[in-house]
Amino acid sequence: MMDVDAGTAAFYDGYATQLEATEASRSAMLGLLAATLPPGASVLDVGAGSGRDVAALRDLGFDAFGVEPNPAMRDTALRLRPALAGCLADASLPALGRPFSDRYPQGFDAVVCSAVLMHVAPASLAAALTALAHQLRPPRHQEPAHLRPALALSLPEMDAAQLQDDRDADGRRFHNHAPALVEALLGELGLTTERADVNDAVLASASTRWHMRVFRRRAAP
């Protein structure tokens, strides 16, 4: 989670203590990522949480790394998955910087940002998307479309009746960013929509629709 205020941070401090018992073993994004990325691709997971996707991607042969701003979540990730030592960093949107630039100075083949952007305030959304796009390496000359750098997002859309003062029932900051707006902002940054899916799911506390998107860098000039 990113752009974290006190209420959101407090939720994840507590959530970190429950991960082992409550978190699903696989995320909804894992299959999408495996189908999108070429073998051995370098991947940055922004908002890595428990590190489950980073670990799963590494198990699948990808060179995956993650950033997570919540210390309790990072500690839990390393306790549950000690092999991730050195693969997780403290960073947050929108001031993401260039994590792991010593490994990938030109950027990553792919970036994933799943169930994160709802915590980013609308005024910071453009800056957050810019920071994500800047993690991607430049496209190579005559690179095939399916090998160009990719950005994978999941955007939750919660029933507005479940939100009060831009917070969900757990006290987290929560904003429903319109997928069309996200697509337009990323288009200005040189990324085009390759895949758009919608998954309906009922969470324990609210009805939520998940918008899954894959974007690709445009071809090099």
N, C-alpha and C positions, 0 to 999 in steps of 0.2 A: 504494500500500500504506500501511497505517496502523498506529498503535500500535506503532511499529517498534522492535525491539531490535537489538543489534549484529549478530547473525547474519543477521537478515533484511535489515538495511541493507547488509551486505557483499555479499549476493547481488545486490541491485539495483544496487549500484555497478558490479559486473561486468557485469550484464545490460544496463545502459545502453550499454555499448561494443559490444554485439552486435545492437542493435535493428535497425539498417539492413539487416542480412543475414538475420535470423532471424524477425522479427515479421511476421505476416500483415498484408496491406494493409487488411483489414476485420475488425472484431471481431464476435463472435457476437451482441452486443447491438444492433448498429446497425439491423438490420432491425426488431427489436422496438421500438426507440425511434421509428423513423420511422413505424411503424404506430400507436403510442400517442399521439404528441404532435400537437396542432393546429399548423397552419402558423404559423411565426414565434415559437413558444413560447420562453421563456427557460429555459435548462437549466444546471445545475451538475453537472459530472462530478467526483465525489469519489474520488480515487485515479486521476488522469488519465494517469499513466504517460508514454508517449511523446507524448501529446496527439492520437493518431490519431482518437479518437472526437470530441473537441472540434472538430478541424479538419473532420472529415466532417460533423458536425452543422451547422457554420457553412456549409459548402458547400451543404447542403440547405436553407438559409434560416433555421435556428434561431439564436437569440442565445445561443451556448454559451460557457461559461467552465469552467475546471477548477482543482482544487487537487491538489497533489502534494508530499509531504513530502521526497522524496529529491532532493537537489541535482543529482546526476548525471543523474537521469531528466529533471528540468526543463531542464537545460542541453542534453541531447540533443534533447528536444522542440523547443526553440527553434532548435537548429541544423538539424534536419530540416524544421521548419515555422515559419520566421521570421514568418509572418503571425500567429502566436499571441502575439506580443509584447503584453503588457498583458492577456492573457486567461488567464494561469496565475498561481496564487498558492501560497505555501508555507503549508500548513495540514494538520493531521492529526486523526484521530479518537482518542479521543472528544472532545477539547477543540477542536472545529472552529471555534468562534466564528461570525461572520457574514461570510464572505468576499464581496467585491464588493457590500457593502451600500450603497455609494455609487451603484451602478447600480440595484440592486433592494432598496430598504430594506424592502419588505414580504415579500421572499422570492421564490423562483423558481417558475415554472409546473411545473417538473419537476426531479428530482434522480436521477442515475444513479450507482450504486455497484457496479461490476463487478469480480469477482475481487479483493476487498478484505477482506471481513469475516472471512475465514479467518485473517487475521493479527491479529485482535482477540481478546484473551484473554476467556474466558467471563465473568469478573468485570466486564469493561468493556463487554460486549455491549449491555446495556440503555442505558447512557449513550451508546454510539455510535449506536444506533438513534434515541435521543432527539435527538441532534445532527443526524442526517440529516432527521428529521421537521421540525425547527425551521428548516430551510432552505427549506421550502415556504411559499408565500404562503397566507393564509387563503382558504377558498372564498368565492365571491361569492354574493350573495343570488339564489336561483333559478337558479344556474348549472347547466347540463346536466351529467349525470354524466360524460360523456366529455371534458368540458373542465375538470373539477376537477383541482387539483394532483396530480401523479403521482410516485411513487417506484418506480424500476425497480432490481431487485437481481439479481445472479447469485451463487449460493452453491455453491461446489464441495464435493463430498463425496468425499474420497479414501479409497480402500481402507485400512482401519485397519492392515493388515499393512505398508503403505508408510510408516507414521509411527512415529517413535521419540521418546519424551519430548516429544510435541507439536511435533515438527519433521519436515519432509519430507526427502527425500534430498538436497535442495540446502541444507539447514541453515536454511530459513525456518521461523519460527513458523507452525504450521498447526493450526487447530481446525475440526472438522466441527460447525458449528452446525446443529441440527435445524431444518428449514424450519418445522415446526409451532411451535417456540418463537419463531422470528422473527415469524411471523404473529401469535402471541398478544401479543407485546410491542408490535408496531405497532398491533394492535387497541386496546390500552390508550391509544395515542397518537392515536386518531381516524382510523386508516387501515384500509381494508378491502381484501381481496384481489380484484383484478379478473381476473387471469390467472395461471395456474400451469402452467409447462411443465417438462419434464425432458429434457435432452439428454445422451445417453451419449457420451463421447469417451475415447479412449485417448491419453494424453499420452506423451511420450518416456520419462518416468520412472515413471509410475504410472497405474493405472486410476482415472478420475475421472468422477463423475456430476455434471452441472451442473443445479442447480435455478434456473430463471428465474421471477421473480415481478414482477408489476406491482401496486402498491397505489394506491388513490385516497383523497383526503380525503373524509370524510363531508360531507354537505350542510350548508350554514350553517343555524343554527337560524332 
